[in-house]
Amino acid sequence: MSARLAGLIRSLLLITLPLLALDQLTKALVRSHLHLSDDIVLIPHWLDITYALNPGAAFSLLTNAPPWVHHWFLIGLSAGAIVVLLVLLWQNPRLGLINSALALILAGACGNLIDRLSFGVVTDFILMHYYSHDYPIFNVADSAITIGVALLLISSLFGPTSSKSPSTEKHT
């Protein structure tokens, strides 16, 4: 087995697939045990489980967009992102911060794409709020995407830099 294939499989088995399973399991539990808009208070004034259906993108973005955007554009965007993420994971077989971030984003993209293809909307259920100040309802997939993007930003800002910068290299 090539190092690239082994690295891809490692990222998928250790990060992407477990998070994807957790995302789909939590969404299935919410769909099977709650009615739409039901609310379970976990931490008063801070954290609730609230069943919502999101036709838009992560964190309810594009909710008011035309229906074709909800369906075809977001499905195409998700599928394209999944292909790009798989290629990026394939190119770097080492399981480091960047590949972990990419695997997290991949899990989130796959989780929300499965919902969109299966139900036409994404199941959201995590409501963080402070009294009446609400954050958009989200799910495990949205969290994985957000954490993955944050890790990529941290890596780009504080990660190791090359000892040779393009401006100091001699061109021959």
N, C-alpha and C positions, 0 to 999 in steps of 0.2 A: 504494500500500500504506500502510495506517495506521501510525502510530508504534508503537501497541500491538502490532500483528501483527509488525512488523519487530523489535521488542524481544524478543517471544516466540521468534521464529525464530532470532534471534541467540543467545539463551540456550540454545536447544535444540541448535543447530549447533556452538557453541563449547564447551559444557560437557556437557550431558546426553547427547547421542548418542555422542560419543567415549568417555565413561566407561561408558555402557551397552554399547557394543561391546567395550571392554576387559574388562568384567565377564563378558559372555557368552563371549568368546573364552577367557579364562583358565579359566572353569568347564568349557567344552567340552574344553579340553586336559587338565585334570585327570581328567574323566570318561573320556576316551578313552585315556589313557596310564597311569593308576594304578588299582589295585584299592582297594576300600573299606578304609580304615585304613592304607594304604601311607603310608610316611613317608620324605621326602627331607630330609636335614639340609643346610641352606644355610649357617647360621652356628652352629657347635656351641654348645649350651647357650643359644641365643637365638632362632633362627628356623628353622622347618621348613615344608615343604609336606606337609600331612597331609590326605588325602582323607576327608571326613566328610559325612554327610547330616544336615541339621538340619530336623526337623519343626516346630520352634518359631520364634520371632521372632529378630531380630538378636542375635548373640552368645549363641545358644542359650537365650534367654529363652523361657519357656512350654514348654520341651521336655517336661515331665511333665504338661502340661495334657491334657484329654480330646481325642480325635481330631477332634471337630467344631470345636474351637477352632483346631487346626492348619489345618484346611481352610477352612471357611466364614468364621470370624471374621477370620483373618489375611488372607484374600483380600479380604473386604469392607473391612477396615481399610486395606489397601494401595490398593485402588481409590479409596476415599474420599480418602485422603491425596493421591493423584495428581491427582484433580480439584481439590482445594483448592490444591495447588501450582501447577497450570496457571493457575487463576484469579488467584492472587497474582502470578505472572509476567506475566500479561496486563495486570494493573492498573498495573504499573510498568515502562514500556518501557526504562528506563535500565539498562545492564549495570554495576551497582555491586556492592558487597560483599554486600548483602542478596539481590539477584537471583542472584548467583553461588552463594551458600549454598543458596538455594531450588532452583537447577538441579542442584546436587550431590545434595541430598536426593531430588529427583525421579529422578535417574539410579539411585540406590540402591533406591528404592521400586520402580521399573520392573524393575530387574534381578532382584530377589528375587521379584517377582510373576510374572515370566516363568518362573522355576524352579518356583515353587509350582503354577502352572497346567500346566506341561509335565510335571513329574515328581512332584508332590505333596509335595515336600520341596525345601529349598534346599541347593545344593552349597557347602560351606565347605572351605577348604584352607590358610589362612594360620594357622600356629600360632606365636605369640610366647610365649616362656617363659624363665625363668631357672632352669636345672637342673630341679628337679621342680616349680617354681612355675609353673603354666600359666595363661595367659589363654585364654578361650574361643576356639575356632577360628572364624575369620571369613573374609570374602571381600572383593572389591573394592567390591561394593555396600554392604556394612556400613561399610566405610571411608569411602565417599562420604557416607553418611548421617551418620556421626560427625563428619567434618570440616565438613559443612554446618551441623550443629547447633552445633558449636563456633564457627563463624564468626558465626552468628546471635547467640549469647551474647556474643561479643566486640563485635559491632556494638551490641547493646543496652546493654552496660556502658560502652563507650568511644567509641561513635559520636557524631556531631554531635548536639547537642540543639537544640531549637527555641528561638528567642530569646524567645518568649512561652510562659509556662507557664500552664496552665489556671487556676491559683489567682490569677495576677496580672492576667489579662485583665479589662477592665471590661465588664460586661454592660449593654447598653442596651435 
